[in-house]
Amino acid sequence: MRLLWLEVRGFRNHRETSVEVPAGIVAVVGPNAQGKTNLLEAAHYLVTLSSPRVSTDQPLIQAGEDRAYLRGEVETAAGRVLVEVEILPKGANRVQVNRSGVRRKRDLRQRVRSVMFLPEDMAVVQGEPDDRRRFMDEAVAALWPAEEATRTAYDRALRQRNRLLKEHEGTPPDLEAWDAELARHGAAVTAARGRAVDRAGPRAGDEFRRVSGDDLVVGYRPSVQEEDEEGLEAAMLRRLEERRGDELVRRVTLVGPHRDDMDLAVGEMTARRFASHGESWAGALCLRLGIWGAVVGEMGEPPVLLLDDPFSGLDPVRRANLTGGLSDRGQILLSVPDEAQVPAGAAVWEVKDGHVTPR
């Protein structure tokens, strides 16, 4: 899979950017705050219709503009895919794929994929369980875009059930109906997360061993466990009944995948408590590379790989090990602050004040 060209208008600090994207590695070079990350974010948004940095689209639109535009073409094994996006501050964005309208993000994500690493991914290793849950859901969406609808349905059921618990004294009416809804969608979310960790986790461990020479052990810790999805649903219903008294006192849902976590260990030590900064950085990066490898296994072709400042948290040995494994990954766009970090053989784009100059 390869991004052939990209046009960006009014997106972050890129007023008017148009580039032909070569195959292989492209190094986006420039000082901080010049637009390197913004350019990678634009490429990721074009393919996934979402930003890994913000939850709403308003910050993506350049100050003084009322909308932003992204256009580009992705070459896949099944043919070329032309994507055109008009990003609006409110309401639904306008998206066309091969000149036909698209209403659901997953309709595009079924055809084109990208995986993006950001320095903020350190939170997956060192942060709170919510950061790891978000990572697992991103892995699911990258592998099986249709599964995202299940998590959306679960979040909706969770919000409604929590509202009932907060607004009523005693047992709320219709709580059992929402128990069933929560368990049904929760079982599907748990099963999908388990499959995603099973696919991406061992690959992340292989990547970490190559970069750091140590073991990264990745495991899923669901709040409710059972061998199959049907058993999961029944187990969640039982746990909801067992915790009913606690929930009525605390007025919040205490059972479900919103209380899951992911276990990460470097060697035999818990990463969150004992990993060094370099180990945590390498772990976060290798978790994204694990998703990338899992998508290759699922689709049979590599997604576009976007790496924002991947080397800055690594010592020279880890940096060299990472660089040595980049050449066989298909198309990569990576940002670096200076020429010293440009991998050998990479095409170079210089970025200054939102302007891109290919060399």
C-alpha positions in Angstrom: 0.0 0.0 0.0 1.4 3.4 -1.0 0.3 7.0 -0.7 1.0 8.4 -4.2 0.3 12.1 -3.6 -1.2 14.4 -1.0 -2.8 17.8 -1.1 -3.4 19.7 2.1 -5.3 23.1 2.4 -6.1 25.0 5.6 -5.0 22.1 7.8 -3.2 23.1 11.0 -0.3 25.4 9.8 -0.4 24.0 6.2 -2.1 26.6 4.1 -1.3 25.0 0.8 0.8 21.9 0.5 1.0 19.5 -2.5 3.5 16.7 -2.7 4.2 13.6 -4.8 5.1 10.9 -2.3 7.8 8.5 -3.4 8.0 4.8 -2.4 10.2 3.7 0.4 11.2 6.0 3.3 10.5 9.7 3.3 12.1 11.8 6.0 10.3 15.0 6.9 13.0 17.3 8.3 12.8 20.6 10.2 13.0 22.3 13.6 10.2 22.0 16.1 6.8 23.7 15.4 7.3 24.0 11.7 4.6 21.5 10.6 6.3 18.0 10.4 3.8 16.3 12.7 0.9 18.2 11.1 1.8 16.8 7.7 2.0 13.2 9.0 -1.3 13.8 10.8 -2.9 15.0 7.6 -1.8 11.8 5.8 -3.2 9.7 8.6 -6.5 11.6 8.6 -6.8 11.2 4.9 -6.7 7.4 5.3 -8.5 6.9 8.6 -10.8 10.0 8.8 -9.7 10.6 12.3 -6.8 12.3 14.1 -4.7 10.5 16.7 -4.0 13.8 18.5 -7.4 15.4 19.0 -11.0 14.1 19.5 -12.7 16.9 17.5 -12.0 18.4 14.2 -12.1 22.1 15.1 -8.4 22.3 16.1 -7.4 20.8 12.7 -8.7 23.8 10.8 -6.3 26.7 10.3 -7.0 29.9 12.2 -9.1 32.2 10.0 -10.4 29.4 7.8 -13.9 27.9 8.0 -12.8 24.4 6.7 -9.9 22.3 5.7 -9.3 20.1 2.7 -7.4 16.9 2.2 -7.0 15.1 -1.1 -4.8 12.1 -2.0 -4.5 8.8 -3.8 -3.5 5.5 -2.3 -2.3 2.6 -4.4 -3.4 -0.8 -3.1 -3.3 -4.4 -4.3 -6.9 -4.0 -5.4 -6.4 -0.8 -7.3 -6.1 3.0 -6.7 -8.2 4.8 -4.2 -8.8 8.5 -4.5 -9.8 10.1 -1.2 -11.2 13.7 -0.9 -12.1 15.1 2.5 -13.7 18.4 3.4 -13.2 18.9 7.2 -15.8 21.1 8.8 -15.8 22.6 12.4 -19.2 21.2 13.2 -21.4 18.4 11.7 -20.5 15.7 9.3 -17.5 16.1 7.1 -17.8 15.6 3.4 -15.9 12.5 2.2 -15.6 11.1 -1.3 -13.9 7.9 -2.4 -13.3 7.5 -6.1 -15.8 10.4 -6.6 -18.6 8.7 -4.6 -19.8 9.8 -1.2 -18.9 7.9 1.9 -21.0 8.1 5.1 -19.2 5.7 7.4 -15.5 5.8 8.3 -15.2 2.0 8.1 -16.2 2.0 4.4 -12.9 3.8 3.7 -10.9 1.9 6.3 -11.8 -1.4 4.8 -9.8 -0.4 1.7 -6.8 1.7 3.0 -5.0 1.6 6.3 -2.2 3.5 8.1 -0.5 3.1 11.4 0.9 6.1 13.2 3.4 6.4 16.1 3.5 9.6 18.2 5.7 10.5 21.2 2.4 10.7 23.2 2.2 6.9 22.8 4.5 6.7 25.8 1.3 6.9 27.8 0.4 3.4 26.7 3.4 2.1 28.6 3.6 4.6 31.5 0.1 6.0 31.7 -3.3 5.0 33.0 -5.5 2.0 32.1 -7.6 4.3 29.9 -4.6 4.9 27.7 -4.1 1.1 27.2 -7.8 0.6 26.5 -7.7 3.2 23.8 -4.6 1.5 22.3 -6.4 -1.8 22.2 -9.5 -0.2 20.5 -7.2 1.4 18.0 -5.6 -1.9 17.3 -9.1 -3.4 16.7 -10.1 -0.6 14.4 -6.9 -1.0 12.4 -7.3 -4.7 12.0 -11.1 -5.0 11.6 -12.7 -1.6 10.9 -16.2 -2.9 11.1 -15.7 -3.8 14.8 -15.6 -0.1 15.7 -19.4 0.0 15.5 -19.5 -2.5 18.4 -17.4 -0.3 20.7 -19.6 2.7 19.8 -22.7 0.7 20.7 -21.1 -0.4 24.0 -20.2 3.2 24.9 -23.7 4.3 24.2 -25.2 1.5 26.4 -22.7 2.4 29.2 -23.6 6.1 29.1 -27.3 5.3 29.3 -26.9 2.8 32.1 -24.7 5.2 34.1 -27.3 7.9 33.6 -30.0 5.6 35.0 -27.9 4.8 38.0 -27.2 8.4 38.7 -30.8 9.7 38.3 -32.8 7.1 40.3 -32.9 6.1 44.0 -32.9 2.4 44.4 -33.0 0.1 41.4 -33.8 2.1 38.2 -36.5 1.0 35.9 -35.4 -0.9 32.8 -32.0 -1.6 34.3 -32.1 -5.2 33.4 -32.8 -4.4 29.8 -29.6 -2.2 29.8 -27.8 -5.0 31.6 -28.5 -7.2 28.6 -27.5 -4.5 26.1 -24.3 -3.8 28.0 -23.4 -7.5 28.2 -24.1 -8.2 24.6 -21.9 -5.4 23.2 -19.4 -5.7 26.0 -18.8 -9.4 25.2 -18.1 -8.4 21.5 -15.7 -5.6 22.6 -13.8 -8.0 24.9 -13.5 -10.7 22.3 -12.2 -8.2 19.7 -9.7 -6.8 22.1 -8.5 -10.3 22.9 -8.0 -11.1 19.3 -6.2 -7.9 18.6 -3.7 -8.4 21.5 -3.2 -12.0 20.4 -2.3 -10.7 16.9 -0.3 -7.6 17.7 1.3 -8.5 21.1 3.8 -11.2 19.9 4.8 -9.1 16.9 5.5 -6.1 19.3 7.6 -8.5 21.4 9.6 -9.5 18.3 10.1 -5.8 17.4 11.2 -5.0 20.9 13.7 -7.8 21.0 15.3 -6.6 17.7 15.4 -3.0 18.9 16.3 -3.4 22.5 17.6 -7.0 22.8 15.1 -7.8 25.6 11.6 -9.3 25.9 8.4 -7.2 25.8 5.5 -9.3 27.1 2.1 -8.1 26.2 -1.1 -9.5 27.7 -4.8 -8.6 27.8 -6.4 -8.3 31.3 -10.2 -8.2 30.7 -12.4 -7.4 33.7 -14.6 -10.4 32.8 -13.0 -13.6 31.4 -14.6 -16.5 29.5 -13.4 -18.7 26.6 -15.9 -17.6 24.0 -18.2 -14.6 23.2 -21.4 -16.4 24.2 -19.9 -17.4 27.5 -18.6 -13.8 28.0 -22.0 -12.4 27.6 -23.4 -14.7 30.3 -20.5 -14.1 32.6 -21.0 -10.3 32.3 -24.6 -10.7 33.2 -23.7 -12.7 36.3 -21.1 -10.2 37.3 -23.6 -7.3 36.9 -26.0 -9.1 39.2 -23.3 -9.8 41.7 -22.2 -6.1 41.8 -25.7 -4.7 41.8 -25.6 -3.6 45.4 -22.2 -1.8 44.9 -23.4 -0.1 41.8 -26.6 1.2 43.4 -24.5 2.7 46.2 -21.8 4.2 43.9 -24.2 4.9 41.1 -21.8 3.9 38.3 -21.3 0.7 36.2 -18.6 -1.5 37.7 -18.6 -4.3 35.2 -17.5 -4.3 31.6 -14.6 -3.7 29.2 -14.4 0.0 30.3 -12.5 -1.5 33.3 -10.1 -3.7 31.3 -6.3 -3.2 31.2 -3.3 -4.5 29.2 -0.3 -6.0 31.0 3.2 -4.9 29.7 6.4 -6.3 31.1 10.0 -5.8 30.1 11.8 -9.0 30.9 10.1 -10.0 34.2 9.5 -6.5 35.4 6.2 -4.5 35.1 6.9 -1.8 32.4 4.9 0.9 34.1 6.8 0.7 37.3 10.3 -0.4 36.3 11.0 0.4 32.6 13.5 3.1 31.9 12.6 6.1 29.6 14.4 4.4 26.7 12.6 1.1 27.3 9.3 2.8 27.6 9.8 4.7 24.4 11.0 1.6 22.5 8.0 -0.3 24.0 5.5 2.3 22.8 7.0 2.4 19.3 7.2 -1.4 19.1 3.5 -1.7 20.1 2.6 0.4 17.0 4.9 -1.7 14.9 3.1 -4.7 16.3 -0.2 -3.4 15.0 1.5 -2.6 11.6 2.7 -6.3 11.4 -0.7 -7.6 12.4 -2.4 -5.5 9.7 0.1 -6.9 7.1 -0.9 -10.4 8.2 -4.6 -9.5 8.0 -4.5 -7.6 4.6 -1.6 -9.3 2.9 0.0 -5.9 2.2 1.7 -3.3 4.4 -0.3 -0.2 5.6 1.3 3.2 5.3 3.6 3.6 8.3 3.8 7.1 9.9 6.5 7.7 12.6 6.6 11.0 14.3 10.1 11.7 15.8 10.8 8.0 16.4 14.5 8.3 17.3 14.5 11.0 19.9 13.8 8.7 22.9 16.3 6.0 21.8 20.0 5.7 22.6 22.4 5.2 19.7 22.3 1.4 19.8 18.5 1.2 19.8 18.4 3.9 17.1 20.7 2.0 14.8 18.7 -1.2 15.4 15.4 0.5 14.6 16.9 2.2 11.5 18.2 -1.1 10.2 14.8 -2.6 10.2 12.9 0.1 8.3 13.9 -0.6 4.7 11.6 -3.7 4.3 8.4 -2.1 5.6 7.0 -0.6 2.4 6.2 3.1 2.5 7.2 5.1 5.6 6.9 8.8 6.3 8.9 9.8 9.4 9.7 13.1 10.9 13.1 14.0 12.3 14.4 17.3 13.7 17.7 17.4 11.8 19.7 15.8 9.0 21.7 13.6 11.4 18.6 11.4 12.0 17.7 10.8 8.3 18.0 7.1 7.5 20.3 6.2 4.6 18.6 6.2 1.3 15.5 8.1 2.4 13.9 10.8 0.3 14.0 14.2 2.2 11.4 16.8 2.5 12.2 20.1 4.3 9.4 21.7 6.3 9.4 25.4 7.4 6.4 27.4 8.5 4.0 24.8 7.0 5.7 24.8 3.6 7.2 21.5 2.3 10.2 21.5 -0.1 11.2 18.1 -1.5 14.9 17.7 -2.2 
